[in-house]
Amino acid sequence: MFQEEIRIGIIGADTKKSWAQLSHVPAINGLPGLKLAAVATLDEQSAREAAEAFGADRWFSDSLAMIHDDLIDVITIAVKVPAHRELVLAALNAGKAVYCESPLGRTVAETEEMERAVRSRHTAIGLQAHLNPAVRRAAQLLSSGSIGRPLNARIVSSTVGFGPEMPSIYNYFNTPSSGANLLTITGGHTLDVVEAVLGPIIELDARTEILWPAVKLTDTGEESLRETADHINVLGKTRSGAVFTVDISAAEDARFIFEIRGSEGWITLTGGHPYGFQAGHLTLTSSIPFVAPDEPAVSGGFMGAAINVGEVYAHLVRDVHAGTYNTPGFEHALHNARLIDAVRRAAERGERQKITSLQGTDLRKELLTNESWPSS
């Protein structure tokens, strides 16, 4: 049984401008009903510093010890992708609810293993832009028929990472075995928002390229060989009948433009957070009048990095207390992993890929729309 105040333990919360510091900590501290109970990092000193800086009750240098602490209800995993599997499985086996950053696993098979282990536990996946207030309002406008029949969409999703230079700490993005790269991170977030607004993707074509095969590591001066795509193009169709194009790439300035044209109007979502559109505020405009998006449950962090993470926590709190499962969780993460894998296959084989829907899931609820999507 969960306490009235849900106690969170974050693995990977340090004070050196970590993602947990910029988003998870201000989200937890800014929401009623949540308590930052503990933090865990790899060494004792950084764990102590993080607990003091973030106002956590306790600290751990052993993540597994924190996972098995009875005074923690939810384990948040905000570390590199290769470490996800061990920590997620340990937390689920300990009976904890789990919030894990995306991608959940390095491979589809690894993601399937973690999804099977969920059973009745509450989970949340860090595809946080799915719950952005502007994204949710755009989805409602589309599904209500306000701009008529959805016709087509154009998406530009660029990020300051994955270019010709990067710090050595991010060199693991260049290695396929890490499971963390432009396709799985920026690509996964982008395609998830396409589905959140336009409905499930039913087929796609893709092309991937390595435009910068030699990457300079800025802090060491060394050169690294890039083995993962730094430019991705996707052409697809959704169940709503809309066709779309997506351009995902590295750039000097991060931009996000999502333009949707319908038979009776248009909708646009724009953003520009340096960590990617999923990290901050998005602006909604339209050719038709609309009710402004809801105010976010919490703000704060670097350029509002806590906005969307806060929405995930707010949904998770409601689910935990009500015994419902409306927060995008590990089944949602598995669907996203399979979608990313379809992009990879399409690019490698030069063949259009058909996409199957989530099994055993109410997709209408999963995509947060109020109406059934029309058949294409």
LINGI-V56962 format. One record per residue. SS is DSSP state (helix for helix, strand for strand, loop for the rest). PHI is phi as a letter, one per 30 degrees, with the letter a starting at -180 (* if undefined). Layout:
ss={SS | SS}
phi={PHI | PHI}
This chain:
ss={loop | loop | loop | loop | loop | strand | strand | strand | strand | strand | strand | loop | loop | loop | loop | loop | loop | loop | helix | helix | helix | helix | helix | helix | helix | helix | helix | helix | helix | helix | loop | loop | loop | strand | strand | strand | strand | strand | strand | strand | loop | loop | loop | helix | helix | helix | helix | helix | helix | helix | helix | helix | helix | helix | loop | loop | loop | strand | strand | strand | loop | loop | helix | helix | helix | helix | helix | loop | loop | loop | loop | loop | loop | strand | strand | strand | strand | loop | loop | loop | helix | helix | helix | helix | helix | helix | helix | helix | helix | helix | helix | helix | helix | loop | loop | loop | strand | strand | strand | strand | loop | loop | loop | loop | loop | loop | loop | helix | helix | helix | helix | helix | helix | helix | helix | helix | loop | loop | loop | loop | loop | loop | strand | strand | strand | loop | loop | helix | helix | helix | helix | loop | helix | helix | helix | helix | helix | helix | helix | helix | helix | helix | helix | loop | loop | loop | loop | loop | loop | strand | strand | strand | strand | strand | strand | strand | strand | strand | strand | loop | loop | loop | loop | loop | strand | strand | loop | helix | helix | helix | helix | helix | helix | helix | loop | helix | helix | helix | loop | loop | loop | loop | helix | helix | helix | helix | helix | helix | helix | helix | helix | helix | helix | helix | helix | helix | helix | helix | loop | loop | strand | strand | strand | strand | strand | strand | strand | strand | strand | loop | loop | loop | loop | strand | strand | strand | strand | loop | loop | loop | loop | loop | strand | strand | strand | loop | loop | loop | loop | loop | strand | strand | strand | strand | strand | strand | strand | strand | loop | loop | loop | loop | strand | strand | strand | strand | strand | strand | strand | strand | loop | loop | loop | loop | loop | strand | strand | strand | strand | strand | strand | strand | loop | loop | strand | strand | strand | strand | strand | strand | strand | loop | loop | loop | loop | loop | helix | helix | helix | loop | loop | loop | strand | strand | strand | strand | loop | loop | loop | loop | loop | loop | loop | loop | loop | loop | loop | loop | loop | loop | loop | helix | helix | helix | loop | helix | helix | helix | helix | helix | helix | helix | helix | helix | helix | helix | helix | helix | helix | helix | helix | helix | loop | loop | loop | loop | loop | loop | loop | helix | helix | helix | helix | helix | helix | helix | helix | helix | helix | helix | helix | helix | helix | helix | helix | helix | helix | helix | helix | loop | loop | loop | strand | strand | loop | loop | loop | loop | loop | loop | loop | loop | helix | helix | helix | helix | loop | loop | loop | loop | loop | loop | loop | loop | loop | loop}
phi={* | d | d | e | c | d | c | c | c | c | c | j | c | b | c | c | h | d | d | d | d | d | b | d | d | d | d | d | d | c | c | d | i | c | b | d | d | a | b | b | b | d | b | d | d | d | d | d | d | d | d | d | d | c | i | d | d | b | b | b | c | b | d | d | d | d | e | c | d | d | c | b | c | b | c | c | c | b | b | d | e | e | d | d | e | e | d | d | d | d | d | d | d | d | i | c | d | b | c | c | d | c | d | d | b | d | b | d | d | d | d | d | d | d | d | d | d | d | h | c | d | d | b | b | c | d | c | d | d | e | c | e | e | d | d | d | d | d | d | d | d | d | d | d | i | d | c | i | d | d | c | a | b | b | b | c | b | c | b | d | d | i | c | d | b | a | d | d | d | c | d | d | d | d | c | e | d | d | i | c | a | e | d | d | c | d | d | d | d | d | d | d | d | e | d | d | c | c | j | e | d | c | a | a | c | a | b | b | b | c | d | b | d | c | c | d | d | d | d | c | i | d | c | c | d | d | c | b | d | c | b | b | b | b | b | a | b | c | d | d | j | d | c | b | b | b | c | c | a | d | a | d | b | d | b | b | b | b | c | b | c | c | d | b | l | b | b | b | c | b | a | a | d | d | d | j | e | d | d | b | d | b | c | c | b | a | d | c | d | a | d | e | e | d | d | d | d | a | b | j | i | d | h | i | d | d | e | d | d | d | d | d | d | d | d | d | e | d | d | d | d | c | i | c | b | c | d | e | c | d | d | d | d | d | e | d | d | d | d | d | d | d | d | d | d | d | d | d | c | i | b | d | c | d | c | c | d | e | d | i | b | d | d | d | d | d | c | i | c | c | b | d | d | d | d | d}
